[in-house]
Amino acid sequence: MIEASLRARGPYSLRLSTRHGSDATRVAAGGALRAVYELDGRLEIADARQRPDGTLSVRAASEQSLDRMRFTLALDADHSEFLERFSRDPFLGQTVRRLRGLRPLRCATVTQALLRALCGQLITARRAREIERRIVRAATPSLDGLHAAPTPASMGRYSPAELRALGLGGPRASALVRLCRSLDLERLREVSTDAAAARLVRESRIGPWSVGVVCLEGLGRYERGLVGDLGLIKLLARLRGRRVEGWETAELLEPYGEWAGLASVYMLAGLGQGTIAVPDRLAA
């Protein structure tokens, strides 16, 4: 067992970042995270806690699983520029200041992020997580109650009908199987965000929201926002006093440029925290 003291680049709060972070592959509780990783056919557990001085104590079975945990926690994804640019933003500033240590957790595999995106299309987050958890538990091996993240190989073994039986809607199940059988999803981390997005949207069931999920949680990139997210639709409808279409949420994210993905996360967190300010010109 390896024990390491790590420090994130820039402000970082493990407690904020791991809220609602549990899934079939990891457990977030009490401000700590415990996760399993599949490495060369074996499963290894790693766990992380944050000390009062801000350093993170990480225990892992090997250097490989230590590195995987570091990626999951986004410790090297310094967002200081985002905080500096938008801490006084009239719309998002209060949320940025209050939750400045927040970074989205990443999935262990790009395949899991894609599965999450397809499960979450136009349904509640709770229902989406139930479907994702059911599929991951059926498709992957486990250690100490935690399952390995899915890979193209593990998901490509399934037929669309089998995935439908596990809860994933027909067209989305077909899209997942096609992509897992035709594309090495894990290599998308080696190409630019634009190139990865362009490849994904060739599939008819992959739209801007799904691309945003894969970029944030699979690739660890902040450029693509969660356009069409149900939470953002609700927020924009409240601001405009009318029903809105998913594509309109791009206007919420446009001011944040290359930080649109992280801005999405802060907006959704701000909804839960009650820190989203409505400018006077929109209040009516």
Secondary structure by P-SEA (a helix, b strand, c coil): cbbbbbbccccccccccccccccccccccccccccccccccbbbbbbbbbccccbbbbbcccaaaaaaaaaaacccccaaaaaaacccccccaaaaaaaccbbbbbcccaaaaaaaaaaaccccaaaaaaaaaaaaaacccccccccccccaaaaaaccaaaaaaacccaaaaaaaaaaaacccccccccccaaaaaaaaaccccccaaaaaaaaacccccccccccccaaaaaaaaaaaccccccccccccccccccaaaaaaaaaaaaaaaccccccccccc
